[in-house]
């Protein structure tokens, strides 16, 4: 044991983590997300959880899936249980091309890399593009898991504003101009164009070409994350950004919301040269995605009416979306605003001035309702007045009851604010990054 | 499109990768491994592949596995197909503790993180400990996938020598003293104590305490990678390094060699504070490991005679080890030497002076035998006279035939060397890092 690196706390010292001086610099940004702390709470049956983003799988055809998986093991178990390539199995990559064609994407199966959920896709894309200090542009708010990956590679995030029609092109142009002036190395725009997590808004079709054009003008890539694209409540499917700009867009897809999240099967579609780097990165990360899981998805796609199943999911989530919007209309006090999603899982809500959603959360949980407070969806401390409500998992009745409870908590909170001013000191006022709550 | 970042090659220019100036610095070290290029060759039936490390799964009880997996989907499909925690399912973590107890490890299930194969464990450990320029000490040769992860995080590798009894403690001490003198930031020793990949040797039990002591003395962690530990051919199980030094060893385990590699289920056992960081890192990498795969492994462990199955694997691999050692004795010309594994998958071979195994490989493939040339297992260019033979997958008859073919190729190569001197210019002479071929 050297004096520089005490392996164990010395007598009389309290060193909770004896490895503290050994960690990489990137670990400084790794903190447990507020949402993660909520999962334990969400699992208590008396709490209506509007916090998590777990898909509702009850509509899946478990019996026929069971038979099918059993056949896979019997018929091709020696392949399904064996290592595969980091690239992913060819049959599944062919099928993924057919799925993406629904969004106007024309792609070669070779340019797809199958990943362990699209979270791994995000992580691999960040791995190959971001040095510490590089900048990623992302909507404000943005997906918490993406922010986690950017942090892991010490990339900085600059948020750009959304309104009810999604990312605002002018704010993107301003942010890029400013970054250029400041000589920042911007690597890509990370965007969720459809049924945004957590904002619940969709990028207007007429804005898409402009956003692609701005990114080309400033020489940055677009990373298009599209897990919810097929979950439009009117069956509408928007053209992917990738469909018109194959050379400058990296597209992330997932079976987590259209089939089964627990299989962890997602993919990246990338320009050819980028795809080669992604395969090498994926090899060093997991060697290969699980073979069995890929075969399960592939067989499901080739033998089940997967489009019909997606229709079921759409109806299921539409019913829940209706329930939450009705309940919000009925119960929420004046001064709140929220987005009105036409697909996906989420409503983004802005509270009246003075309410701090993080501080309010323990009181909400006491009242048996949980949500995700807004700051987790920003890299810059903004979001203290915002929160995300997920309507994907509970029944419509539970959703209604959850919103009713939340409204009471909020009324009490607002009473406090009226009496004492802001409940919690606001240490960070946040950038002028309007939340997409103006719908 | 700005002038600085041409997105497409301009007319008259040939730019094979328009994204070339966008990649992170770490991608410079990402190159396709020699072994990867071989997989395509290995799949041609006329070639005897002694190159890959695919476990032989033929002995698995596919029919009962099939029934079991089918039951999992029917009985708990809504859990198996749903997101889980990044930590891994509790039942499986309990069972992993029982497995590790066979090697003398006493651990709490909370300190285990389930990973997507132990490759992901390696990647996560490197992620939380290694800044660019940090140093990892590893045996020379070392596992090619580990070298890939270290490269991905821009860590430098310093190799230390092995002999027939594994890592040589004195060389470890010398390397650490030298690194300290050079003010290098050494983060950990990465070691495969049992049935080493690719060296085929095992760390003598009487060296283990000394190695732990040296690492403590220099204030570095030990990362113990043990995928083959239960595959000793005489049923012997060596005490894990972790068993005597729980505070300073991070242990990596895997079901890829004792059950099914295609499920991608491995684990990390780490000191408590480190484990928390690992869970956060894993969340940003894949959100969670596949739930279904964890439940499959857990049920297999609780209902099958998994120890009996491991005995089958041992017998299977012992028979193949006998075949390869016999064939090497019978066919190889004088001047070659090789290790004599008593467990695991690999024989490490050193060729006579003047033979370059990488240059010889195409000629070997033409003669319908494949191996993994030695340089891939070193970070420093050493290994040009070495190669790895994997006896895990082909039948004993095919192994014998493969070695016979390799011997003819080598004879022809040696004829060339005798006539013309070294066949290939030796640009790198390598460090004085003896290969463990002296057994």
Boltz contact constraints between the chains, C-beta under 6 A:
constraints:
  - contact:
      token1: [A, 1]
      token2: [B, 216]
      max_distance: 6.0
  - contact:
      token1: [A, 2]
      token2: [B, 219]
      max_distance: 6.0
  - contact:
      token1: [A, 5]
      token2: [B, 219]
      max_distance: 6.0
  - contact:
      token1: [A, 7]
      token2: [B, 216]
      max_distance: 6.0
  - contact:
      token1: [A, 7]
      token2: [B, 248]
      max_distance: 6.0
  - contact:
      token1: [A, 17]
      token2: [B, 273]
      max_distance: 6.0
  - contact:
      token1: [A, 19]
      token2: [B, 273]
      max_distance: 6.0
  - contact:
      token1: [A, 19]
      token2: [B, 274]
      max_distance: 6.0
  - contact:
      token1: [A, 23]
      token2: [B, 128]
      max_distance: 6.0
  - contact:
      token1: [A, 24]
      token2: [B, 128]
      max_distance: 6.0
  - contact:
      token1: [A, 24]
      token2: [B, 129]
      max_distance: 6.0
  - contact:
      token1: [A, 24]
      token2: [B, 130]
      max_distance: 6.0
  - contact:
      token1: [A, 24]
      token2: [B, 131]
      max_distance: 6.0
  - contact:
      token1: [A, 25]
      token2: [B, 131]
      max_distance: 6.0
  - contact:
      token1: [A, 27]
      token2: [B, 128]
      max_distance: 6.0
  - contact:
      token1: [A, 27]
      token2: [B, 277]
      max_distance: 6.0
  - contact:
      token1: [A, 30]
      token2: [B, 280]
      max_distance: 6.0
  - contact:
      token1: [A, 54]
      token2: [B, 83]
      max_distance: 6.0
  - contact:
      token1: [A, 57]
      token2: [B, 78]
      max_distance: 6.0
  - contact:
      token1: [A, 57]
      token2: [B, 81]
      max_distance: 6.0
  - contact:
      token1: [A, 62]
      token2: [B, 73]
      max_distance: 6.0
  - contact:
      token1: [A, 62]
      token2: [B, 77]
      max_distance: 6.0
  - contact:
      token1: [A, 65]
      token2: [B, 73]
      max_distance: 6.0
  - contact:
      token1: [A, 66]
      token2: [B, 70]
      max_distance: 6.0
  - contact:
      token1: [A, 66]
      token2: [B, 73]
      max_distance: 6.0
  - contact:
      token1: [A, 66]
      token2: [B, 74]
      max_distance: 6.0
  - contact:
      token1: [A, 69]
      token2: [B, 69]
      max_distance: 6.0
  - contact:
      token1: [A, 69]
      token2: [B, 73]
      max_distance: 6.0
  - contact:
      token1: [A, 70]
      token2: [B, 66]
      max_distance: 6.0
  - contact:
      token1: [A, 70]
      token2: [B, 70]
      max_distance: 6.0
  - contact:
      token1: [A, 73]
      token2: [B, 62]
      max_distance: 6.0
  - contact:
      token1: [A, 73]
      token2: [B, 65]
      max_distance: 6.0
  - contact:
      token1: [A, 73]
      token2: [B, 66]
      max_distance: 6.0
  - contact:
      token1: [A, 73]
      token2: [B, 69]
      max_distance: 6.0
  - contact:
      token1: [A, 74]
      token2: [B, 66]
      max_distance: 6.0
  - contact:
      token1: [A, 77]
      token2: [B, 62]
      max_distance: 6.0
  - contact:
      token1: [A, 78]
      token2: [B, 57]
      max_distance: 6.0
  - contact:
      token1: [A, 80]
      token2: [B, 262]
      max_distance: 6.0
  - contact:
      token1: [A, 81]
      token2: [B, 57]
      max_distance: 6.0
  - contact:
      token1: [A, 81]
      token2: [B, 260]
      max_distance: 6.0
  - contact:
      token1: [A, 81]
      token2: [B, 262]
      max_distance: 6.0
  - contact:
      token1: [A, 82]
      token2: [B, 261]
      max_distance: 6.0
  - contact:
      token1: [A, 82]
      token2: [B, 262]
      max_distance: 6.0
  - contact:
      token1: [A, 83]
      token2: [B, 54]
      max_distance: 6.0
  - contact:
      token1: [A, 83]
      token2: [B, 261]
      max_distance: 6.0
  - contact:
      token1: [A, 116]
      token2: [B, 116]
      max_distance: 6.0
  - contact:
      token1: [A, 116]
      token2: [B, 286]
      max_distance: 6.0
  - contact:
      token1: [A, 117]
      token2: [B, 286]
      max_distance: 6.0
  - contact:
      token1: [A, 117]
      token2: [B, 287]
      max_distance: 6.0
  - contact:
      token1: [A, 119]
      token2: [B, 286]
      max_distance: 6.0
  - contact:
      token1: [A, 119]
      token2: [B, 287]
      max_distance: 6.0
  - contact:
      token1: [A, 120]
      token2: [B, 286]
      max_distance: 6.0
  - contact:
      token1: [A, 123]
      token2: [B, 285]
      max_distance: 6.0
  - contact:
      token1: [A, 128]
      token2: [B, 23]
      max_distance: 6.0
  - contact:
      token1: [A, 128]
      token2: [B, 24]
      max_distance: 6.0
  - contact:
      token1: [A, 128]
      token2: [B, 27]
      max_distance: 6.0
  - contact:
      token1: [A, 129]
      token2: [B, 24]
      max_distance: 6.0
  - contact:
      token1: [A, 130]
      token2: [B, 24]
      max_distance: 6.0
  - contact:
      token1: [A, 131]
      token2: [B, 24]
      max_distance: 6.0
  - contact:
      token1: [A, 131]
      token2: [B, 25]
      max_distance: 6.0
  - contact:
      token1: [A, 148]
      token2: [B, 284]
      max_distance: 6.0
  - contact:
      token1: [A, 149]
      token2: [B, 284]
      max_distance: 6.0
  - contact:
      token1: [A, 152]
      token2: [B, 284]
      max_distance: 6.0
  - contact:
      token1: [A, 216]
      token2: [B, 1]
      max_distance: 6.0
  - contact:
      token1: [A, 216]
      token2: [B, 7]
      max_distance: 6.0
  - contact:
      token1: [A, 219]
      token2: [B, 2]
      max_distance: 6.0
  - contact:
      token1: [A, 219]
      token2: [B, 5]
      max_distance: 6.0
  - contact:
      token1: [A, 248]
      token2: [B, 7]
      max_distance: 6.0
  - contact:
      token1: [A, 260]
      token2: [B, 81]
      max_distance: 6.0
  - contact:
      token1: [A, 261]
      token2: [B, 82]
      max_distance: 6.0
  - contact:
      token1: [A, 261]
      token2: [B, 83]
      max_distance: 6.0
  - contact:
      token1: [A, 262]
      token2: [B, 80]
      max_distance: 6.0
  - contact:
      token1: [A, 262]
      token2: [B, 81]
      max_distance: 6.0
  - contact:
      token1: [A, 262]
      token2: [B, 82]
      max_distance: 6.0
  - contact:
      token1: [A, 262]
      token2: [B, 291]
      max_distance: 6.0
  - contact:
      token1: [A, 262]
      token2: [B, 292]
      max_distance: 6.0
  - contact:
      token1: [A, 263]
      token2: [B, 290]
      max_distance: 6.0
  - contact:
      token1: [A, 264]
      token2: [B, 290]
      max_distance: 6.0
  - contact:
      token1: [A, 273]
      token2: [B, 17]
      max_distance: 6.0
  - contact:
      token1: [A, 273]
      token2: [B, 19]
      max_distance: 6.0
  - contact:
      token1: [A, 274]
      token2: [B, 19]
      max_distance: 6.0
  - contact:
      token1: [A, 277]
      token2: [B, 27]
      max_distance: 6.0
  - contact:
      token1: [A, 280]
      token2: [B, 30]
      max_distance: 6.0
  - contact:
      token1: [A, 284]
      token2: [B, 148]
      max_distance: 6.0
  - contact:
      token1: [A, 284]
      token2: [B, 149]
      max_distance: 6.0
  - contact:
      token1: [A, 284]
      token2: [B, 152]
      max_distance: 6.0
  - contact:
      token1: [A, 285]
      token2: [B, 123]
      max_distance: 6.0
  - contact:
      token1: [A, 286]
      token2: [B, 116]
      max_distance: 6.0
  - contact:
      token1: [A, 286]
      token2: [B, 117]
      max_distance: 6.0
  - contact:
      token1: [A, 286]
      token2: [B, 119]
      max_distance: 6.0
  - contact:
      token1: [A, 286]
      token2: [B, 120]
      max_distance: 6.0
  - contact:
      token1: [A, 287]
      token2: [B, 117]
      max_distance: 6.0
  - contact:
      token1: [A, 287]
      token2: [B, 119]
      max_distance: 6.0
  - contact:
      token1: [A, 290]
      token2: [B, 263]
      max_distance: 6.0
  - contact:
      token1: [A, 290]
      token2: [B, 264]
      max_distance: 6.0
  - contact:
      token1: [A, 290]
      token2: [B, 290]
      max_distance: 6.0
  - contact:
      token1: [A, 290]
      token2: [B, 293]
      max_distance: 6.0
  - contact:
      token1: [A, 291]
      token2: [B, 262]
      max_distance: 6.0
  - contact:
      token1: [A, 292]
      token2: [B, 262]
      max_distance: 6.0
  - contact:
      token1: [A, 293]
      token2: [B, 290]
      max_distance: 6.0
